Amino acid sequence: MSNKLLKPEDVAEKLGMSLSWVYSKKHNIGFIQFGKAVRFEHEAVEEYARGCRRDPQLKGDRKWDTPFQKERTVKRGLSAQGSTASALKELFAQKERQGSMH
């Protein structure tokens, strides 16, 4: 903690967000609490901002996924995929084929 800690007002200004937004996201950013006073480390704020970055989308990529969301999608499997009619039809067909094999 060699750097001076940031007040919520400083974080709001740095990120261009409202003060109420900063308070609502403090658990996502990471914070230090001294009694009722809330402070943020520069590095935690920078890391949070990097995690919110959206890279340009390539053909076939899911739009606007952060690395965290991509990791969560992989862990959650089919539930994170789109539920279009054709995707559901294919899923039901797969289940039916598996059922007839047993």
N, C-alpha and C positions, 0 to 999 in steps of 0.2 A: 504494500500500500504506500509506495513512495510518492505517488501522485496525490494531489488534493482531491478529496471526495467531491462529487457533484451533488448539488441540491436538485430536487425534482424540477424546479424552475429551469435550472441549467440544462437538464436532460431534455425538457420540452423544447427549449430554444435550439439545442444542438440537433435534435431530430426533426424539428419543424412541426411538432405535434402539440396538442393542448396539454395543460397540466393535468386535467382529469384523465386523459388518455395515459399519461405516464403512470399515474397512480393505479389505473386499471391493469397495466402491463407490468407492474413492478415485480411480480412473482415470475414472469417470463424472462425479464431482464436480469434479475438477481439484484438484491439490495442489502444494505446494512441498516439495522435499526438500533438507534440509541434512544431508549424510552419511546417517545412519540415521533422523534425526528427520523426521517428516512433519508439515506444517502446512497449514492451509486458510485461504483468504481468506473473510471474511464474505460478500462479494458472490457468490462462487462457490457457497457453500453455499445462499444464498438463491435463486440462479438455478436450482440443481439442484432445490430443493424446489418452486419454481414450475413447473418442467418435469414434476414428478410429479403435479401437480394434476389431478384428474378433475372436469370440469364435469357438471352434471346432464344426463342423457341425454334427448334429444328422440326422438320416434317416428321410426324409420328409421335413427337413428345407430348406428354400431358402438359397443358398450359399452366403456367404459374406455380408449379410445384417447387417447394424449397427442398433442400437435401433432407430435412427432417420428414417432410411429407412423403418423399419418395421412399425413404426407409420404412415409414409406417405403412405405405401401400404394399411393399413387399411382404411385410410381416402379416398383414391382414388378409392377403390373398384375394379371393374372389369378391369379398364384400366391398373392397375398395374400387372394384372395376365398375364401369358404367353399367346401368341396367337398361340397355336398349332392348327393344323387342327381339331383335336378331340375336343379341348376346344371351338373353334369357332362353330363347328357343334352342340355341346350341347347348346351353347348360342342361336343360331338361333332356335333350337328346342324349347327351353324354351319360347322365344319370340313368336313363332308361336302358342304354346299352350295358352299363355296369350291372344293373339289376338283373338283366337277362343272362349274364355270365355266371351268376351265383346260384 
